[in-house]
Structures are given as structure tokens and as C-alpha cells.
């Protein structure tokens, strides 16, 4: 799992998917990790409660960028409730808590490798917190603290 984790992080860091700003967007939010300085803005277009399109932009470490890249692929077409459920499963996985169905996480399951680096969990969850804030139409920046 460690090698798969490293390969996925490196691949998504080198060539992140869905990077940039979405125009037009119906929702957006910015998040920051004050510990390391990572920032991310998530822009999305929601149609009939489902994500039709999503992009992210910002500055951050390889884990933050890779997590955002994988997230944008995993949530396209999902509703807000489905995204909340997916994030809850991912959060449980990376915090070494029982997960209902690891296979349902798809490529996100490689983030299980973060268990070995607990201080980096905030890096991986930052884009997700920004996404959830965007879905809630939160105008204030979110933080990992």
C-alpha cells in the first residue's frame, strides 16, 4: 500500500486533474491550512443538486494537490449528501477508524497511507473542507483547524 500511495500522490502532484478555475461556477469556497500554508479554492457548478463540473486551484504541498485532484474526479455527478458520506468514509479511513466499504472510495483509498503521517492528514482534508463549504455556500474561508 505504501508504494501505491507514493505513486498516486506523485502522479496527481505532477499532473493534477481539473486544476484551474471553473467559469461559470455556481459555488466556490477557499480553504487554508495555517500550519503549513496550503491554500485551495474549489469552484463548482451544481445542477439539480449534483456536481456537474468542478475545479480547484491554489498553492500547497503534494498531498494537498493530489487529494484535490483525486477529489475532483471522485465527486463529479454526486449530490451533496453523497459527497458528505464519501468524505466521512475517507476521513475514517485516513484516521484508522472502521470504514463501511473501502472499495467504494476507489482511488481515494490510497490515502490510507496517511495513517503513517498523521500531521499530513490536514493537507489531504483541506480540499474536502473547501468543497463542503462551497456546497454550503459558506462565504468565509475555511480552515483545517
N, C-alpha and C positions, 0 to 999 in steps of 0.2 A: 504494500500500500504506500510506503514511503516514496518509492521511486515513481509510482503513478502520480502521487501528489506533486512531487517536484516537476515532473514532465508537464502536467496540466497547468500548474502555476506559471512555468516558464513560457509555455506556448501562448497562453492567454495574455501574459505580460508583453511578449514580443509583438503579438498581433491581436490586440483586443478587438472583440466583435462589438459592433454598434456603438462605437465611440464617436462623440460629437454631440451637437445639439439638434433636437428634433424641431422642425418647423413645418406646419403649425403644431403646437402642443396644447393639450387641454389641461395638463397638470405638470407641476415641477416642484422640486424641493432641493435644498442644498444641505449637506451634512459635513461635519468636521470631526476629526479625531484630535483633540487638543494635546494628547500625549505625544504623538509623532508628527503632527502637522498635515496629515492626509485631509484632502477636501474632495468632495464629489457632488456633482449636480446631476440629478436624474430628471429627464424630460420624457413625457409620455403622452400618448393620445389614447383616450378611453372612449370606446363606443359601446353602448349597451352594457355597461358595467364590466367590459372585458378590455384588456390592453390590446390595442390594435398595432401600436408601434411604440418602441422605447429606445432611448439612447442615454448614454452617460458621458460626462466629461469631468475633468478635474486633475488634480495632482496627487500622487500618492505612491506608496510602495507597490511592489509586485503583487503582493497578496490582495491588497485593496483593488487594484486594477483587474486582476484575474477574477476575483469574486464578482465584481461589477459586470465583467464580460460574460461570465457564466450565467449570472442572474438575468441579464437581458435576454438571453436565449431561452432560459427556463420559464420565464413568466409570460412571454408573448402568448396571447389568446386566453390567459387565465383571468378570472374575476378577482375582485379584491379579497373576497373570503377565501378563495383557493390560494391566493398568494400568502395570506396570513397563515394558513395551515402549512404551506410549504416552508415558509420561514421558520415556523415553530419547530418543524421536524429537523430542519437544518441546524437550528440553534441547539437543539437537544443533542444532535449527532456530534457537533464540534465541542460540546461541553461534557461529553462522555456520559450522557443520560440515555435511557432506553428510547428507541425510535420504533414507531409502528411498522414502517416499511422502507428500509434503506434503498431498495431498488427504485422506489418512486422518486427519489431525489436525482436519479440519472447521474450526469457528470458531476453535479454538486457533491456527490458522495465522496469525491476525492478530498474535499475539505476536511474530512475526518482526520487527516494528517495534522491539523492544527492542534489536536489534543496534546501533541508533544511540545507545542509552543503557545501556552495559554496567554501570554502577553500579546500575541498577534491576532487573537480572536476578534478584538475590536476592529482591526484592519479589515477583516473579512465581513463583519456585520455592518460596517459603515454604509455601503451602498444599499443594503437592505433597509436600514433605518431611514435613509433618504427616500427610497421607494415608498415605504409605508407612509411617510409624512406627505409625500406627493399625493398619494391616494386619499389621504385625509384632508387635502387642501390646506396643509399647515404652512403658514407664511414665514414663521420663524425658522431659522436654521436649526437643524437637529444636531445632536452630539452623541458621541459614544459613551459619555459619562453619565 
